[in-house]
Amino acid sequence: MRHAIRRAAVAGAAISALALAACSETGDGSTDAAYESAAADSAVEAVADRGGDGSAIPVLGDIPVSMPQLAYTYDYRWRLPAAEIGPLQRRHASLCEQQGPGSCQILGMNKTGEEADEVTGVLQMAVASRQARAFGALLEDEAEDAGAEQVSAEIASEELSKQIVDTEARLRARTELRDRLLEVLKTRRGTVEELVEAERSVARVNEEIDQARSWLKEMEGRVAYSRVTVRYETGIPVSSDFLGPVQGAVGSLGTIFGYLVALLILVGSVALPIGGVVWLVRRLTRPTQVEIAEA
Protein backbone atom coordinates (compact mmCIF):
# COMPACT_ATOMS: atom_id res chain seq x y z
CA MET A 1 0.00 0.00 0.00
CA ARG A 2 2.77 2.40 0.93
CA HIS A 3 4.68 1.63 -2.27
CA ALA A 4 1.51 2.34 -4.30
CA ILE A 5 1.03 5.69 -2.55
CA ARG A 6 4.64 6.58 -3.24
CA ARG A 7 4.34 5.67 -6.95
CA ALA A 8 1.13 7.70 -7.22
CA ALA A 9 2.82 10.74 -5.68
CA VAL A 10 5.75 10.47 -8.08
CA ALA A 11 3.43 10.01 -11.05
CA GLY A 12 1.37 13.03 -10.01
CA ALA A 13 4.46 15.18 -9.74
CA ALA A 14 5.67 14.00 -13.15
CA ILE A 15 2.26 14.72 -14.77
CA SER A 16 2.31 18.22 -13.29
CA ALA A 17 5.76 18.78 -14.71
CA LEU A 18 4.63 17.62 -18.17
CA ALA A 19 1.54 19.86 -18.02
CA LEU A 20 3.63 22.91 -17.18
CA ALA A 21 6.05 22.04 -19.95
CA ALA A 22 3.15 21.90 -22.45
CA CYS A 23 1.90 25.30 -21.33
CA SER A 24 5.35 26.76 -21.90
CA GLU A 25 4.90 26.47 -25.67
CA THR A 26 2.21 29.22 -25.70
CA GLY A 27 3.43 31.53 -22.88
CA ASP A 28 6.48 33.58 -22.15
CA GLY A 29 9.61 31.49 -22.41
CA SER A 30 11.40 32.70 -19.27
CA THR A 31 8.30 32.45 -17.06
CA ASP A 32 7.41 28.97 -18.30
CA ALA A 33 10.98 27.82 -17.81
CA ALA A 34 10.80 28.95 -14.20
CA TYR A 35 7.52 27.04 -13.71
CA GLU A 36 9.07 23.96 -15.33
CA SER A 37 12.12 24.14 -13.03
CA ALA A 38 9.90 24.54 -9.96
CA ALA A 39 7.80 21.53 -10.99
CA ALA A 40 10.89 19.41 -11.50
CA ASP A 41 12.24 20.42 -8.07
CA SER A 42 8.87 19.51 -6.52
CA ALA A 43 9.01 16.08 -8.10
CA VAL A 44 12.52 15.48 -6.77
CA GLU A 45 11.55 16.65 -3.30
CA ALA A 46 8.46 14.40 -3.33
CA VAL A 47 10.66 11.38 -3.98
CA ALA A 48 13.37 12.44 -1.49
CA ASP A 49 10.98 13.26 1.36
CA ARG A 50 9.54 9.72 1.58
CA GLY A 51 11.32 6.45 1.97
CA GLY A 52 10.19 3.00 0.97
CA ASP A 53 8.22 2.62 4.21
CA GLY A 54 6.56 6.03 3.90
CA SER A 55 8.76 7.60 6.59
CA ALA A 56 10.72 10.77 6.05
CA ILE A 57 14.37 10.32 5.08
CA PRO A 58 17.07 13.01 5.20
CA VAL A 59 18.33 14.60 2.03
CA LEU A 60 22.02 14.75 1.28
CA GLY A 61 22.55 18.01 3.15
CA ASP A 62 21.05 16.53 6.33
CA ILE A 63 23.19 13.39 6.45
CA PRO A 64 25.13 13.46 9.72
CA VAL A 65 28.89 13.21 9.25
CA SER A 66 30.97 11.63 12.02
CA MET A 67 34.08 13.72 12.51
CA PRO A 68 37.29 11.87 13.46
CA GLN A 69 38.13 12.00 17.15
CA LEU A 70 41.83 12.92 17.29
CA ALA A 71 44.01 13.25 20.37
CA TYR A 72 46.87 15.67 19.58
CA THR A 73 50.27 15.91 21.24
CA TYR A 74 52.67 18.83 20.74
CA ASP A 75 56.36 18.59 21.53
CA TYR A 76 58.71 21.60 21.45
CA ARG A 77 62.45 21.57 22.20
CA TRP A 78 64.52 24.69 22.85
CA ARG A 79 68.23 25.24 23.41
CA LEU A 80 69.50 28.23 25.39
CA PRO A 81 72.12 29.10 28.03
CA ALA A 82 71.80 27.33 31.36
CA ALA A 83 71.12 30.54 33.28
CA GLU A 84 68.13 31.35 31.02
CA ILE A 85 66.32 28.00 31.25
CA GLY A 86 64.69 28.64 34.61
CA PRO A 87 63.32 32.12 33.76
CA LEU A 88 61.96 30.97 30.38
CA GLN A 89 60.34 27.94 31.95
CA ARG A 90 58.61 30.13 34.54
CA ARG A 91 57.41 32.55 31.85
CA HIS A 92 55.92 29.67 29.88
CA ALA A 93 54.18 28.40 33.01
CA SER A 94 52.79 31.87 33.72
CA LEU A 95 51.58 32.08 30.12
CA CYS A 96 49.61 28.87 30.67
CA GLU A 97 48.07 30.16 33.89
CA GLN A 98 47.02 33.37 32.16
CA GLN A 99 44.85 31.36 29.74
CA GLY A 100 42.66 30.18 32.61
CA PRO A 101 42.05 26.64 33.96
CA GLY A 102 39.48 25.95 31.26
CA SER A 103 42.04 26.52 28.51
CA CYS A 104 45.40 25.47 29.98
CA GLN A 105 46.56 23.48 33.00
CA ILE A 106 50.09 22.64 34.14
CA LEU A 107 50.60 18.88 34.48
CA GLY A 108 54.26 18.84 35.51
CA MET A 109 57.40 20.93 35.64
CA ASN A 110 61.00 20.02 36.51
CA LYS A 111 64.52 21.33 36.06
CA THR A 112 67.75 19.41 36.67
CA GLY A 113 71.43 20.34 36.64
CA GLU A 114 73.56 23.14 38.00
CA GLU A 115 73.99 26.50 36.33
CA ALA A 116 77.66 25.79 35.55
CA ASP A 117 76.88 22.35 34.10
CA GLU A 118 74.45 21.02 31.54
CA VAL A 119 70.88 21.94 32.53
CA THR A 120 67.64 20.36 31.28
CA GLY A 121 64.02 21.17 31.98
CA VAL A 122 60.57 19.89 31.05
CA LEU A 123 57.17 21.61 31.22
CA GLN A 124 54.03 19.55 30.55
CA MET A 125 50.64 21.17 29.98
CA ALA A 126 47.09 20.24 28.94
CA VAL A 127 45.74 22.83 26.49
CA ALA A 128 42.25 23.02 24.97
CA SER A 129 42.56 21.45 21.52
CA ARG A 130 40.98 24.42 19.73
CA GLN A 131 43.62 26.75 21.19
CA ALA A 132 46.66 24.46 21.12
CA ARG A 133 48.15 25.81 17.86
CA ALA A 134 47.70 29.44 18.91
CA PHE A 135 49.17 28.67 22.33
CA GLY A 136 52.19 27.06 20.65
CA ALA A 137 52.77 30.31 18.76
CA LEU A 138 52.75 32.21 22.07
CA LEU A 139 55.33 29.80 23.47
CA GLU A 140 57.55 30.38 20.44
CA ASP A 141 57.30 34.16 20.82
CA GLU A 142 58.39 33.94 24.47
CA ALA A 143 61.29 31.65 23.60
CA GLU A 144 62.50 33.88 20.77
CA ASP A 145 62.39 36.90 23.06
CA ALA A 146 64.65 35.00 25.47
CA GLY A 147 67.14 34.24 22.68
CA ALA A 148 66.41 30.51 22.63
CA GLU A 149 67.12 28.37 19.59
CA GLN A 150 64.38 25.99 18.52
CA VAL A 151 65.75 22.47 18.10
CA SER A 152 62.54 20.67 17.11
CA ALA A 153 58.75 21.05 16.94
CA GLU A 154 56.54 17.99 16.49
CA ILE A 155 52.78 17.51 16.23
CA ALA A 156 51.34 14.00 16.46
CA SER A 157 47.80 12.66 16.67
CA GLU A 158 46.05 9.43 17.62
CA GLU A 159 42.74 8.36 16.10
CA LEU A 160 40.30 7.46 18.90
CA SER A 161 37.04 7.33 16.94
CA LYS A 162 36.82 3.52 16.83
CA GLN A 163 37.72 3.14 20.51
CA ILE A 164 35.12 5.73 21.53
CA VAL A 165 32.39 4.14 19.39
CA ASP A 166 33.22 0.64 20.68
CA THR A 167 33.22 1.84 24.28
CA GLU A 168 29.89 3.62 23.84
CA ALA A 169 28.36 0.47 22.30
CA ARG A 170 29.69 -1.67 25.13
CA LEU A 171 28.32 0.81 27.66
CA ARG A 172 24.85 0.70 26.08
CA ALA A 173 24.85 -3.12 25.95
CA ARG A 174 25.93 -3.45 29.57
CA THR A 175 23.36 -0.89 30.68
CA GLU A 176 20.57 -2.83 28.94
CA LEU A 177 21.79 -6.07 30.52
CA ARG A 178 21.80 -4.46 33.96
CA ASP A 179 18.25 -3.19 33.45
CA ARG A 180 17.04 -6.69 32.53
CA LEU A 181 18.76 -8.19 35.56
CA LEU A 182 17.24 -5.56 37.81
CA GLU A 183 13.82 -6.35 36.34
CA VAL A 184 14.33 -10.01 37.22
CA LEU A 185 15.24 -9.06 40.77
CA LYS A 186 12.31 -6.67 41.00
CA THR A 187 9.71 -9.23 39.92
CA ARG A 188 11.35 -12.03 41.96
CA ARG A 189 10.82 -14.50 39.16
CA GLY A 190 13.04 -17.54 39.39
CA THR A 191 14.59 -19.78 41.99
CA VAL A 192 16.67 -18.59 44.91
CA GLU A 193 19.88 -19.68 43.16
CA GLU A 194 18.90 -17.73 40.04
CA LEU A 195 18.13 -14.61 42.06
CA VAL A 196 21.46 -14.82 43.90
CA GLU A 197 23.30 -15.27 40.62
CA ALA A 198 21.38 -12.31 39.18
CA GLU A 199 22.53 -10.12 42.08
CA ARG A 200 26.14 -11.16 41.49
CA SER A 201 25.73 -10.47 37.79
CA VAL A 202 24.38 -7.00 38.53
CA ALA A 203 27.46 -6.25 40.63
CA ARG A 204 29.79 -7.42 37.84
CA VAL A 205 27.90 -5.49 35.18
CA ASN A 206 27.93 -2.32 37.31
CA GLU A 207 31.71 -2.65 37.63
CA GLU A 208 32.06 -3.02 33.85
CA ILE A 209 29.78 -0.02 33.31
CA ASP A 210 31.91 2.13 35.65
CA GLN A 211 35.08 0.98 33.87
CA ALA A 212 33.63 1.75 30.44
CA ARG A 213 32.50 5.19 31.60
CA SER A 214 36.00 5.85 32.97
CA TRP A 215 37.59 4.84 29.64
CA LEU A 216 35.14 6.95 27.71
CA LYS A 217 35.74 9.98 29.91
CA GLU A 218 39.52 9.57 29.62
CA MET A 219 39.39 9.37 25.80
CA GLU A 220 37.02 12.31 25.54
CA GLY A 221 39.40 14.29 27.75
CA ARG A 222 42.32 13.45 25.48
CA VAL A 223 40.34 14.70 22.49
CA ALA A 224 39.23 17.90 24.23
CA TYR A 225 42.66 18.73 25.69
CA SER A 226 45.95 18.32 23.84
CA ARG A 227 49.14 17.48 25.68
CA VAL A 228 51.83 20.11 25.14
CA THR A 229 55.39 19.28 26.24
CA VAL A 230 58.16 21.89 26.20
CA ARG A 231 61.76 20.71 26.69
CA TYR A 232 64.68 22.95 27.54
CA GLU A 233 68.34 22.08 27.19
CA THR A 234 71.76 23.66 26.99
CA GLY A 235 74.26 23.10 24.22
CA ILE A 236 77.84 21.97 24.75
CA PRO A 237 78.88 23.84 27.90
CA VAL A 238 81.56 26.43 27.20
CA SER A 239 83.65 27.36 30.25
CA SER A 240 85.52 30.64 30.46
CA ASP A 241 87.35 29.56 33.61
CA PHE A 242 91.12 29.20 33.22
CA LEU A 243 91.24 26.04 35.32
CA GLY A 244 88.45 24.39 33.39
CA PRO A 245 90.60 23.20 30.45
CA VAL A 246 93.40 22.26 32.86
CA GLN A 247 91.07 20.13 34.94
CA GLY A 248 89.78 18.51 31.79
CA ALA A 249 93.32 17.71 30.62
CA VAL A 250 94.28 16.31 34.03
CA GLY A 251 91.22 14.13 34.03
CA SER A 252 92.13 12.85 30.59
CA LEU A 253 95.70 12.10 31.71
CA GLY A 254 94.37 10.15 34.67
CA THR A 255 92.31 8.02 32.33
CA ILE A 256 95.29 7.47 30.03
CA PHE A 257 97.55 6.49 32.93
CA GLY A 258 94.90 4.07 34.13
CA TYR A 259 94.86 2.36 30.74
CA LEU A 260 98.68 2.18 30.73
CA VAL A 261 98.82 0.59 34.17
CA ALA A 262 96.17 -1.90 33.16
CA LEU A 263 98.20 -2.74 30.03
CA LEU A 264 101.38 -3.23 32.08
CA ILE A 265 99.59 -5.52 34.48
CA LEU A 266 98.26 -7.56 31.57
CA VAL A 267 101.70 -7.78 29.91
CA GLY A 268 103.37 -8.67 33.21
CA SER A 269 100.88 -11.41 33.96
CA VAL A 270 101.77 -13.01 30.63
CA ALA A 271 105.53 -12.19 30.39
CA LEU A 272 106.60 -13.17 33.91
CA PRO A 273 105.63 -16.86 33.69
CA ILE A 274 107.21 -17.13 30.25
CA GLY A 275 110.42 -15.46 31.42
CA GLY A 276 110.58 -17.73 34.45
CA VAL A 277 110.32 -20.84 32.32
CA VAL A 278 113.03 -19.61 29.94
CA TRP A 279 115.37 -18.79 32.82
CA LEU A 280 114.83 -22.18 34.42
CA VAL A 281 115.54 -24.03 31.16
CA ARG A 282 118.73 -22.08 30.57
CA ARG A 283 119.79 -22.68 34.16
CA LEU A 284 119.40 -26.43 33.84
CA THR A 285 121.12 -26.71 30.47
CA ARG A 286 124.11 -24.42 31.24
CA PRO A 287 127.40 -26.47 31.97
CA THR A 288 128.92 -26.07 35.41
CA GLN A 289 132.44 -24.68 36.05
CA VAL A 290 133.77 -28.16 37.01
CA GLU A 291 132.75 -29.61 33.72
CA ILE A 292 134.42 -26.74 31.94
CA ALA A 293 137.73 -27.26 33.88
CA GLU A 294 137.82 -30.99 33.17
CA ALA A 295 137.25 -30.28 29.53
C-alpha positions as CSV (number, residue, x, y, z in Angstrom):
1,M,0.0,0.0,0.0
2,R,2.8,2.4,0.9
3,H,4.7,1.6,-2.3
4,A,1.5,2.3,-4.3
5,I,1.0,5.7,-2.5
6,R,4.6,6.6,-3.2
7,R,4.3,5.7,-6.9
8,A,1.1,7.7,-7.2
9,A,2.8,10.7,-5.7
10,V,5.8,10.5,-8.1
11,A,3.4,10.0,-11.1
12,G,1.4,13.0,-10.0
13,A,4.5,15.2,-9.7
14,A,5.7,14.0,-13.1
15,I,2.3,14.7,-14.8
16,S,2.3,18.2,-13.3
17,A,5.8,18.8,-14.7
18,L,4.6,17.6,-18.2
19,A,1.5,19.9,-18.0
20,L,3.6,22.9,-17.2
21,A,6.1,22.0,-19.9
22,A,3.1,21.9,-22.4
23,C,1.9,25.3,-21.3
24,S,5.3,26.8,-21.9
25,E,4.9,26.5,-25.7
26,T,2.2,29.2,-25.7
27,G,3.4,31.5,-22.9
28,D,6.5,33.6,-22.1
29,G,9.6,31.5,-22.4
30,S,11.4,32.7,-19.3
31,T,8.3,32.4,-17.1
32,D,7.4,29.0,-18.3
33,A,11.0,27.8,-17.8
34,A,10.8,28.9,-14.2
35,Y,7.5,27.0,-13.7
36,E,9.1,24.0,-15.3
37,S,12.1,24.1,-13.0
38,A,9.9,24.5,-10.0
39,A,7.8,21.5,-11.0
40,A,10.9,19.4,-11.5
41,D,12.2,20.4,-8.1
42,S,8.9,19.5,-6.5
43,A,9.0,16.1,-8.1
44,V,12.5,15.5,-6.8
45,E,11.6,16.6,-3.3
46,A,8.5,14.4,-3.3
47,V,10.7,11.4,-4.0
48,A,13.4,12.4,-1.5
49,D,11.0,13.3,1.4
50,R,9.5,9.7,1.6
51,G,11.3,6.4,2.0
52,G,10.2,3.0,1.0
53,D,8.2,2.6,4.2
54,G,6.6,6.0,3.9
55,S,8.8,7.6,6.6
56,A,10.7,10.8,6.1
57,I,14.4,10.3,5.1
58,P,17.1,13.0,5.2
59,V,18.3,14.6,2.0
60,L,22.0,14.8,1.3
61,G,22.5,18.0,3.1
62,D,21.0,16.5,6.3
63,I,23.2,13.4,6.4
64,P,25.1,13.5,9.7
65,V,28.9,13.2,9.3
66,S,31.0,11.6,12.0
67,M,34.1,13.7,12.5
68,P,37.3,11.9,13.5
69,Q,38.1,12.0,17.1
70,L,41.8,12.9,17.3
71,A,44.0,13.3,20.4
72,Y,46.9,15.7,19.6
73,T,50.3,15.9,21.2
74,Y,52.7,18.8,20.7
75,D,56.4,18.6,21.5
76,Y,58.7,21.6,21.5
77,R,62.4,21.6,22.2
78,W,64.5,24.7,22.8
79,R,68.2,25.2,23.4
80,L,69.5,28.2,25.4
81,P,72.1,29.1,28.0
82,A,71.8,27.3,31.4
83,A,71.1,30.5,33.3
84,E,68.1,31.3,31.0
85,I,66.3,28.0,31.2
86,G,64.7,28.6,34.6
87,P,63.3,32.1,33.8
88,L,62.0,31.0,30.4
89,Q,60.3,27.9,32.0
90,R,58.6,30.1,34.5
91,R,57.4,32.6,31.8
92,H,55.9,29.7,29.9
93,A,54.2,28.4,33.0
94,S,52.8,31.9,33.7
95,L,51.6,32.1,30.1
96,C,49.6,28.9,30.7
97,E,48.1,30.2,33.9
98,Q,47.0,33.4,32.2
99,Q,44.9,31.4,29.7
100,G,42.7,30.2,32.6
101,P,42.1,26.6,34.0
102,G,39.5,26.0,31.3
103,S,42.0,26.5,28.5
104,C,45.4,25.5,30.0
105,Q,46.6,23.5,33.0
106,I,50.1,22.6,34.1
107,L,50.6,18.9,34.5
108,G,54.3,18.8,35.5
109,M,57.4,20.9,35.6
110,N,61.0,20.0,36.5
111,K,64.5,21.3,36.1
112,T,67.8,19.4,36.7
113,G,71.4,20.3,36.6
114,E,73.6,23.1,38.0
115,E,74.0,26.5,36.3
116,A,77.7,25.8,35.5
117,D,76.9,22.3,34.1
118,E,74.4,21.0,31.5
119,V,70.9,21.9,32.5
120,T,67.6,20.4,31.3
121,G,64.0,21.2,32.0
122,V,60.6,19.9,31.0
123,L,57.2,21.6,31.2
124,Q,54.0,19.6,30.5
125,M,50.6,21.2,30.0
126,A,47.1,20.2,28.9
127,V,45.7,22.8,26.5
128,A,42.3,23.0,25.0
129,S,42.6,21.4,21.5
130,R,41.0,24.4,19.7
131,Q,43.6,26.7,21.2
132,A,46.7,24.5,21.1
133,R,48.2,25.8,17.9
134,A,47.7,29.4,18.9
135,F,49.2,28.7,22.3
136,G,52.2,27.1,20.7
137,A,52.8,30.3,18.8
138,L,52.7,32.2,22.1
139,L,55.3,29.8,23.5
140,E,57.6,30.4,20.4
141,D,57.3,34.2,20.8
142,E,58.4,33.9,24.5
143,A,61.3,31.7,23.6
144,E,62.5,33.9,20.8
145,D,62.4,36.9,23.1
146,A,64.6,35.0,25.5
147,G,67.1,34.2,22.7
148,A,66.4,30.5,22.6
149,E,67.1,28.4,19.6
150,Q,64.4,26.0,18.5
151,V,65.7,22.5,18.1
152,S,62.5,20.7,17.1
153,A,58.8,21.0,16.9
154,E,56.5,18.0,16.5
155,I,52.8,17.5,16.2
156,A,51.3,14.0,16.5
157,S,47.8,12.7,16.7
158,E,46.1,9.4,17.6
159,E,42.7,8.4,16.1
160,L,40.3,7.5,18.9
161,S,37.0,7.3,16.9
162,K,36.8,3.5,16.8
163,Q,37.7,3.1,20.5
164,I,35.1,5.7,21.5
165,V,32.4,4.1,19.4
166,D,33.2,0.6,20.7
167,T,33.2,1.8,24.3
168,E,29.9,3.6,23.8
169,A,28.4,0.5,22.3
170,R,29.7,-1.7,25.1
171,L,28.3,0.8,27.7
172,R,24.9,0.7,26.1
173,A,24.9,-3.1,26.0
174,R,25.9,-3.4,29.6
175,T,23.4,-0.9,30.7
176,E,20.6,-2.8,28.9
177,L,21.8,-6.1,30.5
178,R,21.8,-4.5,34.0
179,D,18.3,-3.2,33.4
180,R,17.0,-6.7,32.5
181,L,18.8,-8.2,35.6
182,L,17.2,-5.6,37.8
183,E,13.8,-6.3,36.3
184,V,14.3,-10.0,37.2
185,L,15.2,-9.1,40.8
186,K,12.3,-6.7,41.0
187,T,9.7,-9.2,39.9
188,R,11.4,-12.0,42.0
189,R,10.8,-14.5,39.2
190,G,13.0,-17.5,39.4
191,T,14.6,-19.8,42.0
192,V,16.7,-18.6,44.9
193,E,19.9,-19.7,43.2
194,E,18.9,-17.7,40.0
195,L,18.1,-14.6,42.1
196,V,21.5,-14.8,43.9
197,E,23.3,-15.3,40.6
198,A,21.4,-12.3,39.2
199,E,22.5,-10.1,42.1
200,R,26.1,-11.2,41.5
201,S,25.7,-10.5,37.8
202,V,24.4,-7.0,38.5
203,A,27.5,-6.2,40.6
204,R,29.8,-7.4,37.8
205,V,27.9,-5.5,35.2
206,N,27.9,-2.3,37.3
207,E,31.7,-2.6,37.6
208,E,32.1,-3.0,33.8
209,I,29.8,0.0,33.3
210,D,31.9,2.1,35.7
211,Q,35.1,1.0,33.9
212,A,33.6,1.8,30.4
213,R,32.5,5.2,31.6
214,S,36.0,5.9,33.0
215,W,37.6,4.8,29.6
216,L,35.1,7.0,27.7
217,K,35.7,10.0,29.9
218,E,39.5,9.6,29.6
219,M,39.4,9.4,25.8
220,E,37.0,12.3,25.5
221,G,39.4,14.3,27.8
222,R,42.3,13.4,25.5
223,V,40.3,14.7,22.5
224,A,39.2,17.9,24.2
225,Y,42.7,18.7,25.7
226,S,45.9,18.3,23.8
227,R,49.1,17.5,25.7
228,V,51.8,20.1,25.1
229,T,55.4,19.3,26.2
230,V,58.2,21.9,26.2
231,R,61.8,20.7,26.7
232,Y,64.7,22.9,27.5
233,E,68.3,22.1,27.2
234,T,71.8,23.7,27.0
235,G,74.3,23.1,24.2
236,I,77.8,22.0,24.7
237,P,78.9,23.8,27.9
238,V,81.6,26.4,27.2
239,S,83.6,27.4,30.2
240,S,85.5,30.6,30.5
241,D,87.3,29.6,33.6
242,F,91.1,29.2,33.2
243,L,91.2,26.0,35.3
244,G,88.5,24.4,33.4
245,P,90.6,23.2,30.4
246,V,93.4,22.3,32.9
247,Q,91.1,20.1,34.9
248,G,89.8,18.5,31.8
249,A,93.3,17.7,30.6
250,V,94.3,16.3,34.0
251,G,91.2,14.1,34.0
252,S,92.1,12.9,30.6
253,L,95.7,12.1,31.7
254,G,94.4,10.2,34.7
255,T,92.3,8.0,32.3
256,I,95.3,7.5,30.0
257,F,97.5,6.5,32.9
258,G,94.9,4.1,34.1
259,Y,94.9,2.4,30.7
260,L,98.7,2.2,30.7
261,V,98.8,0.6,34.2
262,A,96.2,-1.9,33.2
263,L,98.2,-2.7,30.0
264,L,101.4,-3.2,32.1
265,I,99.6,-5.5,34.5
266,L,98.3,-7.6,31.6
267,V,101.7,-7.8,29.9
268,G,103.4,-8.7,33.2
269,S,100.9,-11.4,34.0
270,V,101.8,-13.0,30.6
271,A,105.5,-12.2,30.4
272,L,106.6,-13.2,33.9
273,P,105.6,-16.9,33.7
274,I,107.2,-17.1,30.2
275,G,110.4,-15.5,31.4
276,G,110.6,-17.7,34.4
277,V,110.3,-20.8,32.3
278,V,113.0,-19.6,29.9
279,W,115.4,-18.8,32.8
280,L,114.8,-22.2,34.4
281,V,115.5,-24.0,31.2
282,R,118.7,-22.1,30.6
283,R,119.8,-22.7,34.2
284,L,119.4,-26.4,33.8
285,T,121.1,-26.7,30.5
286,R,124.1,-24.4,31.2
287,P,127.4,-26.5,32.0
288,T,128.9,-26.1,35.4
289,Q,132.4,-24.7,36.1
290,V,133.8,-28.2,37.0
291,E,132.8,-29.6,33.7
292,I,134.4,-26.7,31.9
293,A,137.7,-27.3,33.9
294,E,137.8,-31.0,33.2
295,A,137.3,-30.3,29.5
